[in-house]
Amino acid sequence: MTLWNGSFPFYPGPRAGFLFDTTQAAILSVFLSMLVTFLIILPGIRGRKRLFWFLRVVLSLFVGAVVLTVQFSRDWETGRVTANTSYKSFSSALLTMEVGLHIGLGGLNVTLLGAPVRQLNETIDYNEFFSWGLGADYEQSYVAGLQKGLPSPILYVAEKFRARSPCGVQRQYRGAGRYASISLWMALCTWLLSLLLLSMPLLLQGGYMLLLTATLMLFSLLLFSAVRNTPSCPIQLGPAALQTAYGASFWLTLATGLLCLLLGLGIILLSSQQPEKLKFVFELEQGRGEDEEEQGKSCLPAEHSSSLQDVLMLPLAELQQVPATRL
């Protein structure tokens, strides 16, 4: 073990098998810090209001975090297969490796993991990203992979998504991902508007905005799932074929969209059927009335004795008939 962990300080270091996504980490850090801040405030809220306030904060932060995080995630569609295939070009050596494909809205990740990891005196643990988002050049990323000498399975999978490939799947995924991303950005805006309307308070309008947020999120899923209805290009790695399915981001977006749909419908139904209960959940008129009533009771003077109350309640005519005594 050397000072620089086996690598020279002024030269490229050891290859990393996994690239840490700082964008998702920054988003989660912001929302978690906001949640911690609200939890610190929570003990200062009295009674049942604490539970309703906690639920509103957690649900609101959860929806916002999901809408932002899935924009940059790379697991909308995933696939994994273990195959016995060649490792490098111009080599007849066949190795057992696990090839993974992770497709997002702005590109794809191809992973390669040896079984075992250490083979041919090399550590076979790769994670390469090829982007087709705005301002990105997929062909340039592919050419850079060729120049770096990436393993053959990674280049083979990445070649299937080239614009020049006979499969033509890049155009489909790129278009679906772009429009799905626009729909999610619009859902983020409507989510912010719903928070603003629910806090003003305009509960009915806030419920409609939650319904619109759910509609946009579900619409983004329809746009992305349209790609799977088109003929796919087979990815054959030796005797095994790489098959893909919907990933965690897809199902998380679906669950969050359904949650917004239920919340929006619940607010609209309560607003028309039982508005008092809805106002109590959002701590509006009923809660304020109770506080004012308690404050009014605390400010009332102490009760007088019964004899003094009887005197004060005598009619004015009887008081005038009382004879006055001379001194």
C-alpha positions in Angstrom: 0.0 0.0 0.0 1.6 3.2 -1.2 0.9 6.8 -0.2 -1.4 7.3 -3.2 -3.1 3.9 -3.1 -1.1 2.5 -5.9 -1.5 5.4 -8.4 0.6 8.4 -9.2 -0.7 11.8 -8.1 -0.1 13.5 -11.5 -1.6 10.8 -13.7 -5.1 9.4 -14.1 -6.1 7.4 -11.1 -7.6 3.9 -10.9 -10.8 3.5 -13.0 -13.9 3.8 -10.9 -16.5 1.1 -11.3 -19.4 3.3 -10.4 -19.9 7.0 -11.0 -21.7 8.8 -8.1 -24.6 10.8 -9.3 -24.2 14.2 -7.5 -27.4 15.6 -9.0 -29.7 13.1 -7.3 -27.6 13.4 -4.1 -28.0 17.2 -4.1 -31.8 16.9 -4.6 -32.3 14.4 -1.8 -30.0 16.4 0.5 -32.1 19.6 0.0 -35.4 17.8 0.6 -34.1 15.8 3.6 -32.8 19.0 5.2 -36.2 20.6 4.7 -37.8 17.6 6.4 -35.5 17.8 9.3 -36.2 21.5 9.7 -39.9 20.8 9.8 -39.4 18.0 12.3 -37.6 20.4 14.6 -40.7 22.7 14.5 -43.1 19.8 15.0 -43.0 19.7 18.9 -44.3 23.3 19.0 -47.6 22.4 17.4 -50.4 21.3 19.8 -53.0 18.6 19.7 -54.2 16.8 16.7 -53.0 19.6 14.5 -49.5 18.1 14.8 -50.5 14.9 13.1 -52.3 16.6 10.1 -49.4 19.1 9.8 -46.8 16.3 9.8 -48.7 14.4 7.1 -49.1 17.4 4.9 -45.4 18.2 5.1 -44.2 14.7 4.4 -46.5 14.1 1.5 -45.7 17.5 -0.1 -41.9 16.9 0.2 -42.2 13.3 -1.1 -44.0 14.4 -4.2 -41.6 17.2 -5.0 -38.5 14.9 -4.4 -39.9 12.2 -6.6 -40.7 14.6 -9.5 -37.2 16.1 -9.4 -35.3 12.9 -8.8 -36.8 10.8 -11.6 -35.8 13.5 -14.1 -32.1 12.6 -13.6 -32.4 8.9 -12.8 -31.2 6.2 -15.2 -33.5 3.3 -14.2 -36.7 3.9 -16.1 -36.1 0.7 -18.0 -33.6 -1.9 -16.8 -32.3 -5.3 -17.9 -29.6 -7.7 -16.8 -28.2 -10.9 -18.2 -25.3 -13.3 -17.4 -23.6 -14.4 -20.5 -20.4 -16.3 -21.6 -19.0 -13.9 -24.2 -15.8 -12.4 -25.4 -14.2 -9.6 -23.3 -12.1 -7.7 -25.9 -11.8 -7.5 -29.6 -9.3 -9.7 -31.5 -9.3 -12.1 -28.5 -10.8 -15.6 -28.5 -11.0 -15.7 -24.6 -14.6 -16.2 -23.4 -15.5 -14.9 -19.9 -18.6 -15.2 -17.8 -19.8 -11.7 -17.2 -23.0 -9.9 -16.1 -24.2 -7.2 -18.5 -26.7 -4.6 -17.4 -28.6 -2.0 -19.3 -30.2 1.0 -17.5 -32.2 3.5 -19.6 -33.2 6.9 -18.4 -34.8 10.0 -19.9 -31.5 11.5 -21.0 -29.3 8.5 -21.8 -28.3 5.0 -20.9 -25.9 3.2 -18.6 -24.2 0.0 -19.6 -22.7 -2.0 -16.7 -20.3 -5.0 -16.9 -19.4 -7.1 -13.9 -17.2 -10.2 -14.1 -18.0 -13.4 -12.4 -15.6 -13.5 -10.6 -14.7 -9.8 -10.8 -10.9 -10.5 -11.1 -10.2 -12.3 -14.4 -7.3 -12.1 -16.9 -5.3 -10.1 -14.3 -8.0 -7.3 -14.6 -10.8 -6.0 -12.5 -13.9 -6.3 -14.7 -16.3 -3.8 -13.1 -17.5 -1.1 -15.6 -20.3 1.5 -15.6 -20.4 3.6 -18.7 -22.9 6.4 -19.5 -23.9 7.4 -23.0 -26.1 10.6 -23.2 -28.6 11.7 -25.8 -30.0 14.6 -23.9 -30.1 18.2 -24.8 -26.6 19.5 -25.7 -25.2 15.9 -25.7 -23.7 14.0 -28.6 -24.2 10.3 -28.4 -21.9 9.6 -31.3 -19.1 11.5 -29.6 -19.6 9.4 -26.4 -19.5 6.2 -28.4 -16.3 7.3 -30.2 -14.7 8.2 -26.9 -15.6 4.7 -25.6 -13.8 3.2 -28.7 -10.8 5.3 -28.1 -10.6 4.2 -24.4 -10.8 0.6 -25.4 -14.0 -0.4 -23.6 -14.9 -4.1 -23.5 -16.7 -5.5 -26.4 -20.1 -6.2 -24.6 -20.4 -2.5 -23.6 -19.6 -1.3 -27.1 -22.0 -3.9 -28.6 -24.9 -2.7 -26.4 -24.1 1.0 -27.0 -23.9 0.4 -30.7 -27.6 -0.8 -30.8 -28.6 2.7 -29.7 -26.6 4.6 -32.2 -28.4 6.9 -34.7 -26.8 4.9 -37.6 -27.9 1.6 -36.2 -30.6 -0.3 -38.2 -32.6 -0.7 -35.0 -33.5 3.0 -34.9 -34.3 2.8 -31.2 -32.3 5.9 -30.2 -34.7 8.3 -32.0 -37.7 6.6 -30.2 -36.1 6.7 -26.7 -34.7 10.2 -27.2 -38.1 11.6 -28.3 -40.1 9.8 -25.6 -37.6 10.8 -22.9 -37.6 14.5 -24.0 -41.4 14.8 -24.0 -41.7 12.9 -20.7 -39.1 15.2 -19.2 -41.1 18.3 -20.3 -44.3 16.7 -18.8 -42.5 16.2 -15.5 -41.2 19.7 -15.4 -44.8 20.9 -15.9 -45.9 18.6 -13.1 -43.3 20.2 -10.8 -44.8 23.7 -11.6 -48.3 22.5 -10.9 -47.1 20.9 -7.6 -45.7 24.2 -6.5 -48.9 26.0 -7.4 -51.0 23.4 -5.5 -48.9 24.1 -2.3 -49.4 27.9 -2.8 -53.1 27.5 -3.3 -53.6 25.2 -0.3 -51.7 27.6 2.0 -53.6 30.7 0.9 -56.2 29.0 1.5 -57.9 28.1 -1.7 -58.6 24.4 -1.1 -60.7 23.6 -4.1 -58.3 25.1 -6.5 -55.4 23.4 -4.8 -57.2 20.0 -5.3 -57.6 20.8 -9.0 -53.9 21.5 -9.2 -53.1 18.2 -7.5 -55.2 16.5 -10.1 -53.4 18.3 -12.9 -50.0 17.2 -11.3 -51.2 13.6 -11.3 -52.4 13.9 -14.9 -49.0 15.2 -16.1 -47.1 12.5 -14.2 -49.2 9.7 -15.6 -49.0 11.3 -19.1 -45.2 11.1 -18.9 -45.4 7.4 -18.2 -47.6 7.0 -21.3 -45.1 8.8 -23.4 -42.2 6.6 -22.2 -44.1 3.4 -22.4 -45.0 4.1 -26.0 -41.4 3.1 -26.9 -42.0 -0.5 -25.7 -45.0 -0.8 -28.1 -42.6 -0.5 -31.1 -40.5 -3.4 -32.3 -37.4 -3.7 -30.2 -33.9 -4.6 -31.4 -32.6 -7.9 -30.0 -29.4 -7.7 -27.9 -27.8 -11.1 -28.2 -24.8 -11.8 -26.0 -23.6 -15.3 -27.0 -26.4 -17.8 -26.2 -28.2 -15.3 -23.9 -30.4 -12.4 -24.8 -30.7 -9.1 -22.8 -34.3 -8.3 -22.0 -35.5 -5.1 -20.4 -38.4 -4.2 -18.2 -39.7 -1.1 -16.4 -37.4 0.1 -13.7 -37.7 1.6 -10.2 -38.2 5.2 -11.5 -41.1 4.2 -13.7 -43.0 2.5 -10.8 -42.1 5.3 -8.4 -43.5 7.8 -10.8 -46.7 5.7 -11.2 -47.2 5.4 -7.5 -46.6 9.1 -6.9 -49.0 10.0 -9.7 -51.7 7.8 -8.2 -51.1 9.3 -4.8 -51.6 12.9 -6.2 -54.7 11.7 -7.9 -56.2 10.3 -4.7 -55.3 13.4 -2.7 -56.8 15.7 -5.3 -60.0 13.8 -5.5 -60.2 13.6 -1.7 -59.8 17.4 -1.4 -62.4 18.1 -4.1 -64.9 15.6 -2.5 -64.5 16.9 1.0 -64.8 20.5 -0.2 -68.2 19.7 -1.6 -69.5 17.2 0.9 -67.9 18.0 4.3 -66.1 21.4 4.0 -65.8 21.7 7.8 -63.7 18.6 8.2 -61.5 19.7 5.3 -61.0 23.1 7.0 -60.1 21.3 10.2 -57.5 19.2 8.5 -55.9 22.4 7.0 -56.3 24.3 10.3 -58.5 27.0 9.0 -61.7 28.5 10.4 -62.6 25.8 12.9 -59.1 25.7 14.5 -58.9 29.5 14.6 -62.4 29.7 16.2 -61.4 27.3 18.9 -58.3 29.3 19.7 -60.2 32.6 19.8 -62.8 31.0 22.1 -60.2 29.7 24.5 -58.5 33.1 24.5 -61.9 34.8 25.2 -62.6 32.6 28.1 -59.2 33.3 29.6 -59.8 37.1 29.4 -63.3 37.0 31.1 -63.4 38.4 34.7 -64.2 36.2 37.6 -67.8 35.4 38.5 -69.5 37.6 41.1 -71.4 36.3 44.0 -75.1 35.4 43.7 -76.3 38.2 45.9 -74.6 40.8 43.9 -76.0 39.3 40.7 -79.5 39.5 42.1 -79.1 43.1 43.0 -77.8 44.0 39.5 -80.7 42.1 37.9 -83.5 44.0 39.7 -85.8 46.0 37.4 -85.2 49.7 37.3 -88.8 50.4 38.5 -88.3 48.5 41.8 -85.1 50.3 42.5 -86.9 53.6 42.2 -89.6 52.5 44.8 -87.1 51.9 47.5 -87.8 54.6 50.2 -84.8 56.7 51.2 -84.2 57.3 55.0 -83.3 60.6 56.4 -80.2 61.0 58.3 
